[in-house]
Amino acid sequence: MNKNLTIAIAQFNLLVGDLEANADRIIKALDDAGAAGASLLITPELALSGYPPEDLLLRPDFYRACARQLARVAEATRGLELALIVGHPCEQDGLRYNAASVLRAGRVEATYLKQELPNYEVFDEKRYFARGDQPCVVEVCGVRVGLNICEDLWSPQPARLARVAGAEVLIGLNASPYHMNKQRERIAVMRARVAETGMPALYCNMVGGQDELVFDGASFALDGDGRLSHQSEAFEERLDIVELSGGRWVSGQIAVPLAVEAEVYRALTLGVRDYLGKNGFPGAIIGLSGGIDSALTLCIAVDALGPERVRAVMMASPYTAQMSLDDSRALVANLGVRYDEIPIDAAMNTFAELLAPQFVGLAADTTEENLQSRIRGMILMALSNKTGAIVLTTGNKSEMATGYATLYGDMAGGFAVLKDLYKTFVFRLSRWRNTVAPVMPENIITRPPSAELKPDQTDQDSLPPYEILDAIIEAYMERDESPGQIIANGLPEADVRRTVAMLKRNEYKRRQAPVGIRVTRRGFGKDWRYPITSRYKDEY
């Protein structure tokens, strides 16, 4: 293969269902790609509709609207010396497909139908799409280009079919959501396809936040020997240009790899920025406690939105330590956000008086503790209703797993920033953020965590040490290990039994929790579907 092919990779941040605007973005990219000398422009999987459209894909009118916009984009290629590969949903002969079409000279020249439909983790494509079974190979500048879509690349057959059909280079359109260490997996999978077919390959991925998912981009190209020749910056919209010459990629650049803490932080900031921006919220409100979870949430919100769009509220009770007030004041001063203090003593006294006749003869317990949390939730939601700003909840994955959170209290809000971060990683990420700029007072990171709902309270009054707790949750939830296996691997039996019981008992709370950003392989969202009502007994 001695011919040259210059390709533009459109690492887009698109909005689900905003078909006309997405089409406009693709048409604009055609102009930019042409100006950069490209002969082929590649967009991500389902770029026209945004990804994932979920049950919009069950609506016949959605396919008709997508077809109209596809025709408009095809028309925009008329008169251009440039081909476009665009991802879109399509309907053929009464069946619906995840497709990629080659648009050139004002028309749809060819359409590829995705062959492998993922139905694991956050994916549910068998609910919506039929499978294709044919390769699609098109010639651009004398180079025969074979198409695959996302999950196709994770199986040998679609790439093999493209090679048999005459493909000389493999192009993959992707909407691959981020989780920690995902890029390493993608490159390994693509290297396997390259080794099997001998073809150089290009992987174009989506970028941006969509509800609980964040797409990191990080598009890349591999030579026929598996060498990484290009990798786009992660978590950024880009139009990158790569050239295929003599069967190898030239003129590519390789972004500097990010530490896992930097990756996760960028994912969280992008998720917050896009959730608020795409849903039209003017700003965010965070209830500060003086603890590490609310402090990290505030830092992420400020880095995502800017200090002018973020408001912090400290709602002290008689159990709030002076250190918590001092640390919160220092944090907001470092970040430059609006800060208000609203003591809740009076509200606590009012509720105590109202409920005293109902509680006669009953000892104080977590009921009174939860009332404090619910008072704070009411205040935050009132400020949200009045201003239109969204409340960002501050609970982490360890708390969501064990139910160490109060319904209609600290769980009240619209978006859960740390929902998929274990407490141990919250500490790790907070220390990393302070290496960027030391905004978080050291006390917040080093003091023992406490809900401060009663005198001298710490989290470990109710939970195992976080290092043990998080290891148990990760093993049970992310690796589906039985309690017996977890104990055999060295974790304390009493803590395993206690943690698994809490995890199972609190599914009803998680069903009522706000959506939150997924950064691990399995979060409490699309990829966790356990029954609330169940008598299943785990193996010990």
NUFI-147631 format. One record per residue (C-alpha): x, y, z; residue in one letter. Coordinates in steps of 0.1 Angstrom, whole numbers, padded with zeros to 4 digits, always signed. Layout:
# residues N
XYZA...
//
This chain:
# residues 540
+0000+0000+0000M+0020+0030-0013N-0007+0055-0015K-0012+0084+0010N-0044+0092+0029L-0049+0122+0052T-0076+0117+0078I-0093+0141+0102A-0104+0126+0135I-0134+0145+0149A-0132+0139+0187Q-0166+0155+0193F-0186+0164+0224N-0222+0160+0212L-0256+0163+0228L-0281+0134+0227V-0312+0142+0207G-0300+0176+0195D-0299+0163+0159L-0298+0196+0140E-0271+0210+0162A-0251+0178+0159N-0255+0179+0121A-0243+0215+0121D-0212+0205+0141R-0204+0177+0116I-0209+0201+0087I-0185+0226+0103K-0160+0199+0108A-0162+0192+0071L-0150+0227+0064D-0122+0225+0090D-0110+0191+0078A-0110+0203+0042G-0090+0234+0052A-0065+0211+0069A-0060+0191+0037G-0078+0159+0048A-0094+0136+0023S-0115+0117+0049L-0133+0129+0081L-0142+0104+0108I-0168+0110+0135T-0176+0089+0166P-0203+0062+0170E-0238+0076+0167L-0224+0111+0163A-0255+0123+0146L-0278+0114+0175S-0254+0115+0204G-0247+0085+0226Y-0264+0068+0242P-0299+0078+0230P-0314+0050+0252E-0352+0046+0247D-0353+0074+0221L-0342+0045+0199L-0377+0029+0204L-0394+0059+0187R-0401+0057+0150P-0401+0095+0147D-0365+0095+0160F-0353+0075+0131Y-0371+0097+0106R-0356+0128+0122A-0321+0112+0120C-0326+0103+0084A-0335+0139+0075R-0304+0152+0092Q-0282+0126+0076L-0295+0137+0042A-0286+0173+0051R-0251+0163+0060V-0247+0143+0029A-0258+0173+0008E-0230+0193+0025A-0204+0170+0010T-0215+0179-0025R-0186+0196-0044G-0160+0186-0018L-0129+0165-0024E-0136+0149+0009L-0154+0118+0022A-0172+0117+0056L-0179+0087+0078I-0207+0095+0102V-0222+0074+0129G-0260+0073+0131H-0290+0051+0140P-0309+0039+0109C-0339+0018+0100E-0339-0007+0071Q-0366-0031+0062D-0384-0027+0095G-0352-0034+0115L-0331-0008+0134R-0293-0006+0134Y-0264+0012+0148N-0248+0023+0116A-0219+0042+0100A-0224+0058+0066S-0199+0070+0040V-0211+0103+0026L-0195+0117-0005R-0204+0139-0034A-0238+0148-0019G-0250+0112-0013R-0249+0083+0010V-0224+0060-0008E-0223+0031+0016A-0236+0021+0050T-0221-0003+0075Y-0243-0020+0102L-0227-0028+0135K-0222-0065+0140Q-0214-0070+0177E-0240-0055+0201L-0227-0051+0237P-0250-0061+0265N-0229-0058+0296Y-0217-0031+0321E-0236+0001+0310V-0245-0012+0275F-0279-0024+0265D-0278-0024+0227E-0296-0057+0221K-0327-0039+0235R-0326-0015+0205Y-0307-0028+0175F-0305-0057+0151A-0271-0071+0141R-0254-0065+0108G-0234-0093+0092D-0217-0077+0062Q-0183-0059+0059P-0181-0024+0044C-0150-0014+0025V-0147+0019+0006V-0119+0034-0014E-0106+0069-0005V-0076+0083-0024C-0068+0047-0036G-0067+0033-0001V-0093+0006+0008R-0108+0015+0042V-0128-0010+0063G-0153+0001+0089L-0160-0012+0124N-0181+0003+0152I-0170+0001+0188C-0179-0034+0201E-0170-0049+0167D-0134-0042+0176L-0136-0063+0207W-0143-0094+0186S-0120-0108+0158P-0147-0115+0133Q-0158-0080+0120P-0122-0069+0114A-0114-0103+0097R-0144-0099+0074L-0132-0064+0065A-0098-0077+0057R-0112-0105+0035V-0133-0079+0017A-0101-0061+0007G-0096-0035+0035A-0061-0021+0039E-0067+0000+0069V-0093-0005+0098L-0113+0025+0110I-0133+0022+0143G-0161+0046+0153L-0165+0046+0190N-0185+0059+0219A-0165+0042+0246S-0172+0055+0281P-0144+0062+0306Y-0135+0041+0336H-0101+0039+0353M-0074+0022+0331N-0098+0019+0302K-0074+0032+0276Q-0049+0005+0283R-0077-0021+0275E-0087-0003+0243R-0051-0003+0230I-0046-0039+0239A-0078-0049+0221V-0069-0029+0190M-0034-0044+0190R-0050-0079+0188A-0070-0069+0158R-0039-0054+0141V-0020-0086+0148A-0047-0108+0134E-0053-0088+0102T-0019-0070+0096G-0038-0038+0090M-0030-0004+0106P-0060+0008+0126A-0075+0041+0137L-0098+0044+0168Y-0120+0076+0169C-0137+0081+0202N-0164+0105+0216M-0157+0130+0243V-0180+0146+0269G-0204+0140+0297G-0238+0123+0292Q-0257+0118+0325D-0236+0093+0345E-0212+0085+0316L-0181+0104+0307V-0164+0098+0273F-0127+0106+0274D-0118+0107+0237G-0081+0097+0236A-0085+0086+0200S-0055+0068+0187F-0038+0051+0157A-0017+0019+0155L+0007+0009+0128D+0005-0026+0113G+0031-0038+0138D+0010-0025+0167G+0031+0006+0174R+0012+0035+0188L+0016+0063+0163S-0010+0088+0174H-0030+0095+0205Q-0053+0125+0210S-0055+0145+0243E-0080+0129+0266A-0111+0148+0278F-0108+0175+0251E-0127+0182+0219E-0103+0181+0190R-0100+0178+0153L-0067+0160+0148D-0050+0152+0115I-0031+0120+0108V-0016+0108+0076E-0013+0072+0063L+0017+0068+0040S+0031+0036+0027G+0009+0016+0051G+0022+0035+0082R+0008+0065+0102W+0030+0096+0099V+0026+0131+0113S+0007+0119+0144G+0014+0131+0179Q+0011+0112+0212I-0004+0129+0242A+0014+0127+0275V-0002+0099+0296P-0021+0111+0326L-0018+0098+0362A-0049+0080+0372V-0057+0108+0397E-0055+0133+0369A-0077+0112+0347E-0104+0108+0373V-0103+0144+0382Y-0107+0155+0345R-0136+0130+0342A-0154+0144+0372L-0149+0180+0361T-0161+0173+0326L-0191+0153+0339G-0201+0183+0361V-0195+0209+0334R-0216+0190+0308D-0244+0179+0331Y-0250+0215+0341L-0243+0230+0307G-0263+0205+0287K-0293+0207+0311N-0292+0245+0314G-0285+0249+0351F-0270+0284+0359P-0248+0271+0387G-0242+0247+0416A-0248+0247+0454I-0228+0226+0477I-0235+0220+0514G-0201+0222+0532L-0195+0202+0564S-0158+0208+0570G-0152+0172+0558G-0133+0158+0529I-0162+0148+0506D-0179+0182+0505S-0145+0199+0502A-0135+0178+0472L-0169+0182+0456T-0165+0220+0459L-0131+0219+0443C-0144+0199+0414I-0174+0222+0409A-0152+0253+0409V-0127+0238+0385D-0156+0227+0362A-0177+0259+0363L-0156+0287+0377G-0161+0302+0412P-0187+0327+0401E-0212+0298+0393R-0207+0280+0426V-0221+0287+0461R-0212+0270+0493A-0234+0268+0524V-0223+0258+0559M-0252+0247+0582M-0237+0243+0616A-0254+0224+0644S-0244+0222+0681P-0223+0192+0672Y-0203+0210+0645T-0167+0214+0656A-0150+0248+0655Q-0124+0232+0633M-0151+0224+0607S-0161+0260+0605L-0125+0273+0604D-0116+0248+0576D-0147+0256+0556S-0140+0293+0558R-0104+0288+0547A-0114+0265+0518L-0140+0290+0503V-0115+0319+0507A-0089+0299+0487N-0115+0290+0460L-0132+0324+0459G-0168+0312+0460V-0199+0327+0476R-0202+0314+0511Y-0231+0315+0536D-0235+0302+0571E-0270+0292+0581I-0271+0276+0617P-0297+0250+0621I-0301+0251+0659D-0334+0269+0658A-0348+0244+0632A-0336+0214+0654M-0354+0229+0684N-0386+0234+0665T-0386+0198+0653F-0378+0186+0688A-0408+0204+0701E-0431+0193+0673L-0422+0156+0678L-0418+0155+0716A-0454+0143+0721P-0449+0115+0696Q-0415+0104+0710F-0426+0102+0747V-0408+0073+0764G-0385+0067+0734L-0347+0071+0737A-0329+0094+0713A-0313+0075+0684D-0305+0080+0647T-0339+0096+0642T-0326+0128+0657E-0294+0125+0638E-0312+0121+0605N-0334+0151+0613L-0303+0173+0612Q-0294+0160+0578S-0329+0165+0565R-0330+0201+0578I-0299+0208+0558R-0314+0190+0528G-0345+0212+0530M-0324+0244+0532I-0303+0234+0502L-0333+0225+0481M-0350+0257+0490A-0320+0277+0477L-0320+0255+0446S-0357+0262+0439N-0352+0299+0445K-0321+0304+0423T-0324+0275+0397G-0289+0263+0407A-0286+0225+0412I-0275+0210+0445V-0245+0187+0441L-0246+0159+0466T-0213+0149+0483T-0217+0112+0492G-0191+0087+0480N-0193+0051+0468K-0185+0037+0502S-0215+0055+0517E-0238+0046+0489M-0228+0009+0493A-0235+0008+0530T-0264+0032+0533G-0243+0056+0554Y-0263+0085+0541A-0297+0100+0549T-0327+0099+0525L-0340+0134+0519Y-0310+0147+0538G-0274+0145+0525D-0288+0125+0496M-0310+0154+0486A-0299+0170+0453G-0296+0167+0416G-0262+0153+0407F-0238+0131+0428A-0203+0140+0419V-0184+0114+0440L-0210+0086+0438K-0185+0062+0422D-0154+0071+0442L-0145+0050+0472Y-0136+0069+0504K-0100+0058+0501T-0098+0073+0466F-0115+0105+0479V-0085+0109+0502F-0061+0101+0474R-0077+0125+0449L-0079+0153+0475S-0041+0150+0482R-0035+0150+0444W-0057+0182+0440R-0036+0199+0466N-0005+0192+0446T-0020+0213+0417V-0028+0241+0441A-0030+0238+0480P-0066+0250+0484V-0078+0224+0508M-0067+0229+0545P-0046+0200+0557E-0070+0193+0586N-0097+0184+0561I-0075+0156+0547I-0060+0143+0579T-0087+0144+0606R-0108+0113+0612P-0140+0115+0591P-0172+0123+0610S-0208+0131+0602A-0209+0153+0633E-0245+0144+0642L-0237+0136+0678K-0208+0143+0703P-0174+0128+0694D-0188+0109+0664Q-0165+0092+0638T-0174+0072+0607D-0157+0042+0622Q-0183+0041+0650D-0206+0026+0623S-0184+0013+0596L-0152-0009+0593P-0120+0010+0586P-0123+0024+0551Y-0093+0004+0537E-0111-0028+0547I-0146-0016+0538L-0136-0005+0503D-0117-0037+0496A-0148-0057+0505I-0172-0035+0484I-0149-0037+0454E-0145-0075+0456A-0183-0081+0461Y-0196-0054+0437M-0170-0051+0409E-0156-0086+0408R-0188-0105+0419D-0168-0125+0445E-0188-0143+0471S-0184-0134+0508P-0167-0168+0512G-0141-0159+0485Q-0135-0125+0501I-0129-0140+0535I-0106-0166+0520A-0086-0138+0504N-0078-0125+0538G-0104-0099+0548L-0119-0101+0583P-0150-0123+0583E-0170-0101+0607A-0164-0071+0585D-0173-0090+0554V-0206-0102+0569R-0214-0068+0582R-0205-0050+0549T-0224-0074+0526V-0255-0072+0548A-0254-0034+0547M-0249-0034+0510L-0279-0056+0504K-0301-0039+0529R-0297-0004+0514N-0306-0010+0477E-0338+0009+0483Y-0318+0040+0492K-0296+0037+0461R-0327+0036+0439R-0336+0070+0452Q-0301+0086+0449A-0294+0111+0423P-0275+0101+0391V-0237+0104+0395G-0205+0101+0375I-0192+0067+0367R-0154+0063+0369V-0150+0026+0380T-0157-0005+0360R-0191-0009+0378R-0210+0020+0395G-0243+0022+0412F-0262+0031+0381G-0268+0015+0347K-0246-0014+0355D-0259-0023+0389W-0294-0039+0388R-0301-0057+0420Y-0335-0064+0434P-0347-0044+0464I-0368-0073+0476T-0347-0105+0477S-0339-0134+0501R-0309-0147+0482Y-0283-0160+0506K-0247-0155+0495D-0221-0183+0497E-0199-0182+0528Y
//
